[in-house]
């Protein structure tokens, strides 16, 4: 019998016997059901106390609150929701991937490594949104490398510098973000943006599109 079943049996007994006591107030004290119930309850409480003392804190909490069942939409693992913290990111599986993953990792490193996590995820959203759009190539590498060195879409492709990731920590973060986004994480930061620029510039195209977000050093836009 489980602890829950023991408790329920004891409570039912108390309710039944209490009802009998109120129904017939002439019961003799020599046959008082409350005395027997009290003795049984005392034994049950003693056993429960011993059992609970042996439980872990997590088990005690579960016993107190019961088994909670949530709809799938509540759990972050079920909906692809993200905690924008280093602890959450570090808790994800070590990232690996193919050339597409490498392209996204590289773009995030050179375009946003100076940003906070939300800022880096926001840039990843723009790239992934472009991949999904019919206006742009349908691969990550195609989006990141579009235009070549003469009309590049991302500035790191036009600066003439070698694409060497000298900061291993920033590279690891970029790789983790890339993996999470490629695995289907929710895009909640930029409201479908497919363009961004730093606050220090104001390109002509920014006047044509609607600004959807302002995160860190970047402003984000959609058509």
C-alpha angles and dihedrals in degrees: 000000000000124000089251091053092049091052093048092049091050093048092048090051092052092049094048095046093044088053090052091050093053091045095054113028092176094075110135119242090234088065096036107153091199091066092055091044091049091053092048092045091051091054091047092049091050092051091045092050091053092047095047092048088060094053125097119245090255091052091049090052091049090050091050099047099031127221109321118205118196129187113258092250091069098060116082091216089058097048103035092245118163136219103213094217133111090235092058092045092049090051092062120094116279105272125247131160152143132273091294090057090048091052093052092044091051094048092050092048096052099034102042116007091117091058129088117258094272090052092051093047089049092058089049089053091056092053093047091046089054091050088056094048123091088220093070139043114287096232131069094236090048091054096044095046097039115135097018119228096320102055102011120173093212120050098224088068090059104043096085093232127129112257097239119149103219095170108072094188093052090045091052091050091048091050092050093049090048091052094048093049094046089050090062107269116173117266103220104144109069106030095236097317118174098179137052141166137180121265091245094071136048111202119198093243091062089073091060099053136061117253109235104176146007113208124166112310094345137082118205131211143184132192 
